[in-house]
C-alpha cells in the first residue's frame, strides 16, 4: 500500500459520503477481499481509503412484511447461515454458500460484492433474479436503485462518486415459487463461475402452466443479464422441456458472451444454453412440489 495513501474511518454514512465527495479519488472498503487484490495488481490507484467498519447498523439482517433487508457490511457467511434467509429465501443462502471458500465468505461483504460489479461474481445474479433493490447514500441523500439498473459495465455501477451502498432489499418470493442457482466452474471448485444462472418459477394451480418466470445469467457477459421478452414467452403455457429449451436458446442467442481464462465466448454461449435449461428445470420441479403441497393442504 502506498505510504501516501490517506485512510479515513467515518462514524456515519453521511460522513463517508462527504469524504468521498471531497476526495474524489478515494475508494470505499469493507471486507477488503476484492479491494486488496485490485490494489496489488495495480488495477486501482486510489487517493484514499474510506473504511465503513466503524459505521453502526450496516451489519444487520432485518425481516419486514415485504421482504428482507441486508446491510452492506453483512458478510457472505452470515447470509449463508442466517435462519431467516435459509427458510424464506433459500436460493439466496445457497448462492452465497457457493462463493469461493469459508475464509473468503467470512470476510467478503454484501455491499462490497455489489459495488465492485465484478462480472464473475455469484450473488449479483441471484439478486437480479429476485428483483432486489440496492440502497445507496450520497451527499444528496438516500436513493434506491433496482438491481436491473445498478450494474452498468465492467466494474462500473450506477453509483455516483460520492455514494455508498448501505444495504440490499430483497422481496419475499411467493410461497409457491421455486428458485434455483446453478453455478458452472471450469477450474477448481472454489473458482468463480464460468456461467451462473438463477431462475425463479411460479406455476398455476394445475402444476404445469407457467405463471411467472425470471432468469438471470451471470459471469457470461459484462453484467448479469435478464431478458424480459424471453421470460414473457414462457408465461401462460405449459413449462415443458421444449418451451424451456426455447427460453435457453433465446438467452444463448442474445447474451453477448465474453472470453477469459474460464472459457471462450463460444464456449460460454454453449454453457448458457445448458445451464439456463437446468436452472429453470430445477426451479420448475421445486415449484411443482409446492403446488402439490398447497393442494394437499386445501384438502
N, C-alpha and C positions, 0 to 999 in steps of 0.2 A: 504494500500500500504506500503510495507517495507520502513523504513526510509532510508535505504542504496541504494535504487533503483535510479540509475542515470537517469536524464531526459535531453534529447537533443532536440533542436529546430533548425534544419538546415534551411538555406535560399535557398538551391538549392537541386535538386535531386542528383547531384554528391556528394554533401557534405553528404547527408543522406546515400548514398551507402558507402562512405568512413567510416562513423561511424559504420555502420553495419559490415563492413569488419574488423575494428579494435576491436570492442566489439561484438564478435560473439554471445553472449547470449542475445543481445538486440532484441526488437520487435518493429515493426512499428505500430503506432496508428494514426488513422484519426478521424472518428466519435466516436470510442471507445465503441460502443454498445456491441460487442462480446468480445472485449478485457477485459472490466471491469468484465463481468460475469466469464470468464475463469480464471482471476486473483483471484477473490474472492473465486472461487471453488477450487483453488489450481491446476488447470489443466495446468497452465504455471508458470514458475518461472524465469522471465527474469532478466538479469543483468542490463538492462537499457531500457528506452522507447525512441523511436525516433518519435517525433511528426512531421507530414508533414504540419501542419496547416499554417506555415509561408512560405511555398514554393509557389511561384506565378504560376498562369496559370494551376494549376491542377484541378480547379473548373469550367472549360469551357466545353460547349457542342458546337461542331463545325460541320457544314454541309459542305460536299465536294461532288464532282461529283460521286465518287464511294461509298459513304456511310457516316456514322455518326461517329464522334469521341467523346467519353465521357470521360472526365478527371477523374482521380482516386478519387478526393475529391468531385465530384458531388454527392449530396445526392439522396436517393431513391425518395424523394418527388419531387425534381426538374425533374428527369426523367419522373415521372408520369405525371407532369403538363406541361412539355415542349411542345409547339405547333408543333414544327417540328417532335418530336417523335410521338405525337398523330396523326399527319397527315400521316407520311410516314412509321412509324414502330409502329402502334397502339398496336400490340401484346406485344411490349416491355413496353409501357406505362401501359397496362393492368396488366402485370406481376408485375411490381414494385408497382402498386396500391394495390396489394393483400398481400404485406408483412406486417405482424404484424398490427400496428396501426399508426396513423399520427405522434405521438410523436417519435416513433422509426424511421419512414421514414424520418423525418426531421433531424435526426442525422446520421443514417447509410449511409455509402458511397459505391459507386460502387467498388472502389478499395478494400475496406475492405471486402465486401462480396465475392469477387473473391479470395483474398489472404487467407481468413480464411478457405475456402474449407470445409465448414460445409455441410454435405450431405443433411441436411434438410433445404435447402435454395431454394427460388423460382428463382431468376434471373439467376443463372448459367445454369439452364435447358433450358430456352428460348434462352439465348446467345449461347448455344451449337447448338440448332436447327437453329439459324440464321447464323451459320458459322462465329461467331465473332472471333477476334484475340485479344490477350492480349499484350499490350506494357509494357515492363519492362526495367529497367535501373539498371546496377550494375557498379562496378569499371572498368569492361572491356568494358563498353559502353551499347548501347541500342540493344535489340533484340525483335522480335515479335513471340509470341507463339500461335499457333492455340488453340482455346478453347478445341478442342478434345484431345489435348496433355497436357493441363495445369493441369487438375485435376488428381492426382496420386492415392491417397488413403484417408482414414480418416484424415482430417485436414492436408493433405500433397499435395503440388503442385510441379510443375516443377521449381519453383523459387530456385535459389541458395541463400545461407545465406546473401549475400551482395546485393541482388536485391530487387528493389522496383517496385510495379505495378504503372505505371504512367497514363494508360488510356486503354480504350477498343475501338476497331474499329469494327463497325457493318456494313456490306454491305447492301445496299438498297435491298429490295425484288423486284422481278419483279412486274410491275404494276398489273399483273393479278394473282398474287399469294395470296391465302388465308392463314391465320395463326391464331392459337388459342393456349391459355394456359389454361389448366384445372387443378385446384388445389382441392385436396380432403383432408379434415381435419376430424379427428375423435373426436376432443375435442372442444375447443372454436373456434369461427370464426376468432380470431386473432392468432390462433396457427400456428405453422409451418406445412408444408404438411406431410401427411402420404404417399401420392403419388402426384407428379406433372408431368404433361405431356404437352409438347409443340409440335405442329405439323405445318408443312408448306406444302401446297399442291398447285401445279400448274397443270391446266388441258389443254388438247389440245383444238383446236378450236371447236370441237364437244361438249364441255362442259361435257364430260363423261370420256374420256380416261385420264389416269394419265401421265403427262409429267415429274413431279418431286414430290418426297415425302421425307420429312425429319421428323423424330420423335425422340424426346429426352425424356427420363424418368428420373426424379429426385426424391430424397428422399426415394427411394426404395432400393438403394444399396450404397456402399461406395462413389461412384462418379456418376454423371449424365451419362446416357448410351444412345448411339446411335448404331443401328445395321444396317450397310450399306447393308448387304445381304437381310434383311427383307424389307428395303426401296426399293431396286432394284427390288424385286419380284413384287412390285405393279406397276412399271413403264411400260407403253406400253399397258396396258389393262384397261378395264373399272374399275373405282374405286367403285365397287359395295359393297353392305353390306357384301357379302360373302368374297370378297377379303380383305376388311377392317378387318373382324374378323380373317382372316388368319394371317394378319400382327400382330394384337393384340395377337394372340395365340403364334406367334413366340417370341414376346417380353416377354410374361408371362413365356415361357419355358426357355428363355435364360438369363434373368436378375437374378442374384444371390441376392435375396432379403434378408433383414436383420430383426432382432427383435429389437423393442424398445418399449417405453411406448405408442407410437401411433398405434402400430399394430404388430402382429407377422409376421414372414417371409411368412407363409402360407397365411395369410390374405392379405398381400401386393401383393402377386402373383395374387390373385383373383382380386384385385383392379387395378393392372397393366392391366390385361385383359380388364376390364371395361373402364378404363379411357383413354387408348390408342385408343380404338374404338371411344369414344366420342370426343376426341380431333381431330382425323382425320375427323370424320363426320362434325364437326364444320368448320374446315379449308376447306374441300371439298365444303360444301354448300356456303361458302363465295367466294371461287374461281369460282363456277358456276355462281354466281351473277355477278362477274367481267367479266367473259367471255361474258355473255349476254349483259352487258353494252357496251363492246367493239364492239360486233356485231351490236348493235343499233347505235353506233357512226359511224360505217363504212357505214351504210345505209343512 
